[in-house]
Amino acid sequence: MTDMPSTNQDDATDGRWQALRLTQRKRLFTMLAIGVAGAALVYGAYDWLIGSRSVSTDNAYVGGYIAQVSPLITSTVVAIEVTDTQFVRKGQIVARLSASDAEVALARAEAEYAMAKRDFLRQQAGGEALVANVAAKQTEIASAEAELATADAAWRKAQTDYERRSALVKTGAVSGDEMTAVANALTAAKGGVALARARVAQAQAGRQAAEEEKNAGLALTVNSTVETNPAVLAAKAKLNDARLNMNRTIVRAPIDGIVTRRQAQIGQRIAAGTPIMAIVPINSLYVDANFKESQLADVRVGQQVELTSMLYDDDVVYHGTVQGLSGGTGNAFALIPSQNATGNWVKITQRLPVRISLDPRELEAHPLRIGLSMEAEVRIK
């Protein structure tokens, strides 16, 4: 009988505790519901205000146009002036080749150029001599024609003498010996005329030959100088080529960048066009970001991009611009493209490379290297 009040008191205490726990549980569920609703509201606000305004991917890598350094002549390497990882400037000497063959070719080309100029001057002088020869032949024609006129006059006189004496033969005033002498003189005069005519023809033929020879000689030099003559120009071009090959024995960097993949060794015979090293232009790199095809509906050329690299984490943010979208996915250009015309085809979301240019000033302040991983976020709105 004495334990009844204590039992009732315990039952009341238990009831109060159960009510308190129920109240706390309801409060926790209410707070959880409010938290879930708040998170959903925050996520919805983020997706509406921020998430829907950009697309991002961590499947992005740094790329660049690597410059291959190759000698333009076949020669032997005598010196390598740079090493891998070294930064070089455009025009800096990176290698030297043996110049022995180039020196011999240059000396030969210089001699041929000098000889071509001498030949032209000789031809030019010969043309002037041929002109003088034509004038001399013209003088010979005039002399032969004068001789012909003299011979013709002698023939006419002999003809007149012969005719006069022939008329007197019947009268006996002219002796037979005199008549024979006159006849012989007439024959000799005829021969002199024929000989004079032959000399005129010969002089005319000589002049014609001299004229043709003059034309042929002047054709090599007419309207031309020692610097515009074709033969001289050909020799000069060969000389310039020899000088160019001489300069090519010194190999220079084509761009600014980091030396990589140095392959040549001193004493190695290198053929023209064989790469001896590569230079990576670290100040003109780009990023290829591989976005899912479901992310590309609103991606356009010229949109702004924010990028971060694992090299600097989130401490450095790069700003780029979308340059363009690739013409196909990676699988489309694979050596063995995937074949989907099978019964067990499973649809896989494809990725399309998006080319992003980087700010050269940011690259100069925080250099990157080809192949590094990047995270890219494109502002589509």
Backbone torsions as a table, in degrees:
resi	resn	phi	psi	omega
1	MET	NA	-29.8	-178.4
2	THR	-77.2	-15.5	-177.1
3	ASP	-90.3	-10.1	-174.9
4	MET	-64.2	-46.2	178.8
5	PRO	-60.2	-36.7	-179.6
6	SER	-66.8	-38.8	-179.9
7	THR	-66.8	-43.3	179.0
8	ASN	-64.2	-36.8	179.2
9	GLN	-66.7	-39.5	177.8
10	ASP	-65.0	-41.4	179.5
11	ASP	-63.1	-36.8	178.6
12	ALA	-67.4	-39.1	178.7
13	THR	-64.3	-43.8	178.4
14	ASP	-61.8	-36.7	-180.0
15	GLY	-66.2	-42.0	178.9
16	ARG	-63.2	-42.1	178.8
17	TRP	-62.8	-42.3	178.5
18	GLN	-63.8	-39.9	178.2
19	ALA	-65.9	-39.0	179.5
20	LEU	-65.8	-42.6	179.0
21	ARG	-64.6	-39.1	179.1
22	LEU	-64.3	-40.3	179.0
23	THR	-65.1	-42.7	179.0
24	GLN	-64.7	-39.2	179.9
25	ARG	-64.5	-43.9	177.8
26	LYS	-61.2	-39.6	179.7
27	ARG	-64.4	-41.3	178.7
28	LEU	-63.3	-45.6	178.4
29	PHE	-61.9	-38.9	178.6
30	THR	-64.5	-44.0	178.9
31	MET	-64.4	-38.7	178.1
32	LEU	-64.5	-42.7	179.2
33	ALA	-63.4	-41.1	178.1
34	ILE	-64.4	-40.0	178.6
35	GLY	-63.5	-44.0	178.8
36	VAL	-64.3	-42.8	179.4
37	ALA	-64.9	-39.3	178.0
38	GLY	-65.0	-42.6	178.8
39	ALA	-62.7	-42.6	178.6
40	ALA	-63.5	-39.3	178.9
41	LEU	-66.3	-42.2	178.5
42	VAL	-64.8	-43.9	179.5
43	TYR	-63.0	-42.5	178.8
44	GLY	-63.4	-40.9	178.2
45	ALA	-65.3	-41.2	178.9
46	TYR	-63.8	-43.5	-178.9
47	ASP	-66.3	-35.4	-178.8
48	TRP	-76.5	-41.4	-175.9
49	LEU	-86.8	-34.6	-172.4
50	ILE	-122.5	-53.3	-173.2
51	GLY	-58.6	-40.8	-178.6
52	SER	-77.4	-6.5	-179.1
53	ARG	-97.2	1.4	-179.5
54	SER	-154.2	158.0	171.9
55	VAL	-128.6	145.3	-175.5
56	SER	-137.1	161.3	176.8
57	THR	-156.2	149.1	172.9
58	ASP	-104.4	5.1	177.5
59	ASN	-93.9	69.5	-177.4
60	ALA	-139.7	145.4	-175.1
61	TYR	-140.9	148.5	179.4
62	VAL	-76.4	136.8	177.1
63	GLY	-132.5	173.1	179.7
64	GLY	-170.5	161.2	179.1
65	TYR	-89.7	98.3	-176.9
66	ILE	-73.8	132.5	179.0
67	ALA	-95.0	122.7	176.2
68	GLN	-86.3	129.7	178.5
69	VAL	-98.1	116.6	-177.3
70	SER	-134.2	136.8	174.1
71	PRO	-69.7	148.0	-179.0
72	LEU	-96.8	1.2	175.1
73	ILE	-132.9	159.9	176.0
74	THR	-89.1	121.8	-177.7
75	SER	-162.5	-177.3	-179.0
76	THR	-104.6	135.8	179.5
77	VAL	-73.0	126.4	178.5
78	VAL	-111.3	-15.8	179.0
79	ALA	-161.9	141.0	172.3
80	ILE	-116.9	118.3	-171.3
81	GLU	-93.6	-6.2	-176.5
82	VAL	-133.5	166.7	176.9
83	THR	-128.4	166.8	176.1
84	ASP	-59.1	146.4	-179.9
85	THR	74.7	0.0	-179.2
86	GLN	-82.7	138.4	176.7
87	PHE	-85.0	132.4	-179.5
88	VAL	-127.4	154.2	176.0
89	ARG	-99.4	156.2	177.1
90	LYS	-59.8	129.3	-179.1
91	GLY	93.1	-9.4	179.4
92	GLN	-70.6	141.6	-179.9
93	ILE	-70.8	126.9	178.3
94	VAL	-113.1	-21.7	179.5
95	ALA	-159.5	157.5	176.9
96	ARG	-127.9	138.6	178.7
97	LEU	-111.7	159.5	178.0
98	SER	-62.9	132.9	-176.5
99	ALA	-103.9	8.3	-175.1
100	SER	-60.5	-51.8	-179.1
101	ASP	-64.3	-39.1	-179.5
102	ALA	-66.2	-36.2	178.4
103	GLU	-65.2	-41.7	178.7
104	VAL	-64.8	-44.8	179.2
105	ALA	-63.7	-36.5	179.1
106	LEU	-67.0	-42.8	178.7
107	ALA	-63.5	-40.1	178.8
108	ARG	-65.3	-42.0	179.9
109	ALA	-66.2	-37.3	177.3
110	GLU	-63.6	-41.3	179.0
111	ALA	-65.9	-41.6	179.1
112	GLU	-66.1	-34.7	178.0
113	TYR	-66.5	-44.2	177.8
114	ALA	-63.8	-39.1	179.7
115	MET	-66.8	-38.4	179.3
116	ALA	-64.1	-41.1	177.5
117	LYS	-65.5	-39.5	178.8
118	ARG	-65.0	-41.4	179.2
119	ASP	-62.7	-38.3	179.2
120	PHE	-65.1	-44.2	179.7
121	LEU	-63.4	-36.9	177.6
122	ARG	-67.0	-41.7	177.3
123	GLN	-64.3	-38.4	178.9
124	GLN	-64.0	-43.4	176.7
125	ALA	-66.0	-38.3	178.2
126	GLY	-63.8	-35.4	176.9
127	GLY	-63.6	-39.4	176.9
128	GLU	-65.2	-37.7	177.9
129	ALA	-66.6	-36.0	178.7
130	LEU	-67.6	-35.6	175.8
131	VAL	-63.0	-43.9	177.9
132	ALA	-64.0	-35.2	179.5
133	ASN	-66.4	-37.6	176.8
134	VAL	-62.9	-41.7	177.9
135	ALA	-62.6	-39.2	178.7
136	ALA	-65.7	-39.4	178.0
137	LYS	-64.6	-35.5	177.3
138	GLN	-64.2	-37.5	176.9
139	THR	-65.0	-39.5	178.3
140	GLU	-62.8	-37.5	178.0
141	ILE	-63.5	-44.9	179.3
142	ALA	-61.1	-40.9	178.7
143	SER	-65.2	-42.5	179.8
144	ALA	-66.0	-37.7	178.0
145	GLU	-67.2	-36.0	175.6
146	ALA	-64.6	-41.3	177.1
147	GLU	-63.4	-38.0	178.1
148	LEU	-63.8	-41.2	178.7
149	ALA	-63.3	-40.7	178.4
150	THR	-64.8	-44.1	-179.8
151	ALA	-65.8	-37.1	179.4
152	ASP	-66.4	-40.4	177.6
153	ALA	-63.7	-41.2	178.5
154	ALA	-64.5	-38.3	179.4
155	TRP	-66.2	-41.5	179.3
156	ARG	-63.7	-41.4	178.6
157	LYS	-63.7	-42.0	179.2
158	ALA	-65.9	-37.2	178.0
159	GLN	-64.3	-42.3	178.8
160	THR	-64.3	-45.2	179.0
161	ASP	-60.9	-41.2	-178.3
162	TYR	-66.0	-41.5	-179.4
163	GLU	-66.7	-41.2	178.8
164	ARG	-62.4	-47.2	-177.6
165	ARG	-70.5	-30.3	177.6
166	SER	-64.5	-34.9	179.1
167	ALA	-70.8	-24.0	-178.2
168	LEU	-94.3	-5.4	-177.7
169	VAL	-62.9	-39.2	-176.7
170	LYS	-69.0	-26.8	179.8
171	THR	-82.6	-11.1	-179.6
172	GLY	82.1	10.0	-179.2
173	ALA	-79.5	-16.8	-179.5
174	VAL	-118.9	130.0	-178.9
175	SER	-78.9	166.4	179.3
176	GLY	-66.7	-38.2	179.7
177	ASP	-64.3	-40.3	179.3
178	GLU	-65.1	-38.1	179.9
179	MET	-67.3	-35.7	177.6
180	THR	-66.0	-40.7	-179.9
181	ALA	-65.4	-39.8	179.3
182	VAL	-66.2	-39.8	179.2
183	ALA	-64.3	-41.9	178.5
184	ASN	-64.4	-37.7	178.6
185	ALA	-65.8	-37.9	178.5
186	LEU	-65.9	-41.3	178.8
187	THR	-63.7	-43.1	178.8
188	ALA	-63.8	-37.4	179.3
189	ALA	-66.4	-40.0	175.8
190	LYS	-61.1	-43.0	178.1
191	GLY	-63.4	-37.0	178.0
192	GLY	-64.8	-38.1	177.6
193	VAL	-64.9	-44.6	179.8
194	ALA	-62.1	-41.1	179.5
195	LEU	-65.6	-41.2	179.6
196	ALA	-64.2	-40.3	177.5
197	ARG	-63.8	-39.2	177.8
198	ALA	-63.3	-38.4	178.7
199	ARG	-67.3	-37.1	176.6
200	VAL	-63.7	-45.4	179.5
201	ALA	-62.2	-40.5	179.2
202	GLN	-64.9	-41.4	179.1
203	ALA	-65.1	-39.3	178.0
204	GLN	-66.0	-40.7	177.3
205	ALA	-64.6	-39.7	178.1
206	GLY	-63.8	-38.5	178.1
207	ARG	-66.5	-40.4	178.8
208	GLN	-61.7	-43.4	178.0
209	ALA	-63.6	-41.3	178.7
210	ALA	-65.5	-36.4	178.6
211	GLU	-64.8	-44.0	178.8
212	GLU	-65.8	-40.8	177.5
213	GLU	-64.1	-38.2	177.9
214	LYS	-64.0	-45.2	179.8
215	ASN	-61.5	-42.3	178.9
216	ALA	-64.7	-40.0	180.0
217	GLY	-70.0	-40.3	-178.6
218	LEU	-71.8	-24.4	179.4
219	ALA	-61.4	-25.0	-179.7
220	LEU	-80.3	-18.2	-174.4
221	THR	-128.6	-9.5	-176.4
222	VAL	-64.2	141.8	179.7
223	ASN	53.0	33.9	-177.8
224	SER	-141.8	149.1	174.3
225	THR	-118.0	178.4	-178.2
226	VAL	-64.7	-22.9	-179.0
227	GLU	-95.6	-11.1	-179.4
228	THR	-112.9	-1.2	179.1
229	ASN	-65.8	134.8	-177.2
230	PRO	-57.1	-42.5	-179.6
231	ALA	-64.2	-40.2	178.3
232	VAL	-66.5	-40.8	178.6
233	LEU	-62.9	-39.6	178.5
234	ALA	-64.1	-41.9	178.2
235	ALA	-66.4	-36.5	178.7
236	LYS	-67.2	-39.8	177.7
237	ALA	-62.3	-40.4	177.3
238	LYS	-64.5	-37.6	177.5
239	LEU	-65.5	-43.5	178.6
240	ASN	-62.6	-38.1	177.7
241	ASP	-64.3	-40.5	177.9
242	ALA	-65.1	-40.5	177.2
243	ARG	-64.9	-39.1	178.8
244	LEU	-63.3	-43.9	177.9
245	ASN	-64.6	-32.1	176.1
246	MET	-65.4	-42.3	178.3
247	ASN	-67.9	-28.8	-178.4
248	ARG	-74.4	-6.1	173.9
249	THR	-70.5	-13.8	173.7
250	ILE	-105.8	116.4	-177.0
251	VAL	-95.1	127.6	-177.2
252	ARG	-117.6	156.9	178.9
253	ALA	-70.7	129.6	-179.4
254	PRO	-77.9	-20.9	-177.9
255	ILE	-146.5	170.2	169.7
256	ASP	-78.1	140.9	177.5
257	GLY	166.0	-170.9	-178.5
258	ILE	-101.3	131.1	178.7
259	VAL	-73.4	133.9	177.3
260	THR	-146.3	159.3	177.8
261	ARG	52.9	48.7	174.9
262	ARG	-69.3	119.7	-172.3
263	GLN	-112.5	-26.8	-173.8
264	ALA	-77.9	151.1	176.1
265	GLN	-127.6	153.3	179.5
266	ILE	-62.1	133.4	-178.2
267	GLY	91.8	-7.4	-179.4
268	GLN	-79.4	135.6	176.3
269	ARG	-83.7	118.1	-175.1
270	ILE	-110.6	128.9	175.5
271	ALA	-81.5	152.5	179.0
272	ALA	-59.2	132.6	178.9
273	GLY	90.1	-2.2	179.4
274	THR	-82.7	123.3	-179.7
275	PRO	-63.9	134.5	176.9
276	ILE	-111.9	-17.3	175.4
277	MET	-169.4	171.6	176.6
278	ALA	-128.6	152.4	178.3
279	ILE	-125.5	126.1	-178.8
280	VAL	-98.0	119.0	-179.2
281	PRO	-79.7	87.8	-172.5
282	ILE	-69.3	-13.1	179.0
283	ASN	-92.7	1.8	179.1
284	SER	-138.8	49.6	179.4
285	LEU	-88.2	169.6	176.5
286	TYR	-141.4	175.2	179.4
287	VAL	-125.9	134.1	171.0
288	ASP	-104.9	108.0	-179.3
289	ALA	-101.2	125.6	-177.0
290	ASN	-95.9	98.8	-179.8
291	PHE	-91.5	150.3	173.7
292	LYS	-67.5	148.8	-178.7
293	GLU	-61.7	-24.8	178.1
294	SER	-75.8	-9.1	-179.2
295	GLN	-99.3	-4.5	-167.1
296	LEU	-97.2	0.7	-174.1
297	ALA	-59.6	-35.5	-174.7
298	ASP	-111.3	9.5	179.2
299	VAL	-80.7	127.8	-176.9
300	ARG	-132.1	156.2	175.7
301	VAL	-64.7	136.2	178.9
302	GLY	97.0	-9.7	179.5
303	GLN	-70.0	149.7	-177.8
304	GLN	-81.4	146.7	-176.7
305	VAL	-133.7	137.8	171.5
306	GLU	-108.7	133.9	-175.0
307	LEU	-133.3	146.4	173.1
308	THR	-130.3	153.5	-177.5
309	SER	-119.7	147.1	175.3
310	MET	-65.5	-19.0	179.6
311	LEU	-66.5	-38.3	-179.3
312	TYR	-114.5	3.0	-175.5
313	ASP	57.2	-141.9	-178.2
314	ASP	-91.2	5.6	-179.0
315	ASP	-70.9	-25.5	-178.0
316	VAL	-124.0	125.8	177.7
317	VAL	-114.4	122.4	177.8
318	TYR	-93.2	148.1	178.3
319	HIS	-118.0	124.3	-177.4
320	GLY	-130.0	-176.1	-179.1
321	THR	-137.1	139.0	177.6
322	VAL	-69.0	119.8	178.5
323	GLN	-89.3	-34.3	-178.8
324	GLY	171.0	169.7	178.4
325	LEU	-108.8	141.9	-178.6
326	SER	-62.1	158.4	-179.8
327	GLY	-77.6	-6.0	179.5
328	GLY	-171.9	166.6	178.7
329	THR	-75.2	170.9	178.6
330	GLY	-61.9	-38.0	179.9
331	ASN	-66.3	-30.6	-177.8
332	ALA	-65.3	-29.9	-178.3
333	PHE	-105.1	11.9	178.2
334	ALA	-68.2	155.0	179.6
335	LEU	-60.2	-38.0	176.2
336	ILE	-123.8	91.3	-178.8
337	PRO	-60.3	149.5	178.5
338	SER	-68.7	141.5	179.0
339	GLN	-106.7	114.5	-176.8
340	ASN	-96.1	-3.1	-177.8
341	ALA	-82.7	58.2	178.2
342	THR	-127.8	165.4	-179.1
343	GLY	-74.6	-20.4	-176.8
344	ASN	-106.9	41.1	-176.1
345	TRP	-76.8	133.0	176.1
346	VAL	-120.2	125.2	-178.4
347	LYS	-73.1	126.2	179.1
348	ILE	-120.7	131.0	178.4
349	THR	-63.3	127.4	-178.2
350	GLN	-91.9	159.8	177.8
351	ARG	-119.3	140.6	-178.8
352	LEU	-117.7	127.2	179.5
353	PRO	-67.8	134.0	176.0
354	VAL	-116.4	121.7	-179.0
355	ARG	-83.1	127.5	-177.7
356	ILE	-123.9	124.8	176.0
357	SER	-85.2	150.2	-178.5
358	LEU	-112.1	156.7	179.1
359	ASP	-75.4	120.1	-178.3
360	PRO	-59.2	-32.7	180.0
361	ARG	-67.5	-38.8	176.9
362	GLU	-69.2	-36.1	176.5
363	LEU	-65.3	-37.5	179.0
364	GLU	-67.0	-37.8	179.5
365	ALA	-74.0	-36.3	-179.0
366	HIS	-134.3	85.7	-175.1
367	PRO	-62.5	147.4	174.4
368	LEU	-118.7	174.5	177.4
369	ARG	-131.6	151.4	-179.5
370	ILE	-61.9	134.2	177.6
371	GLY	97.1	-9.9	-179.9
372	LEU	-67.4	149.6	180.0
373	SER	-80.1	144.3	179.1
374	MET	-136.5	158.4	170.3
375	GLU	-115.6	130.8	-175.1
376	ALA	-123.2	137.1	176.4
377	GLU	-129.9	115.8	-177.1
378	VAL	-95.3	127.6	176.5
379	ARG	-82.7	104.8	-175.6
380	ILE	-92.0	-12.3	-179.3
381	LYS	-136.6	NA	NA
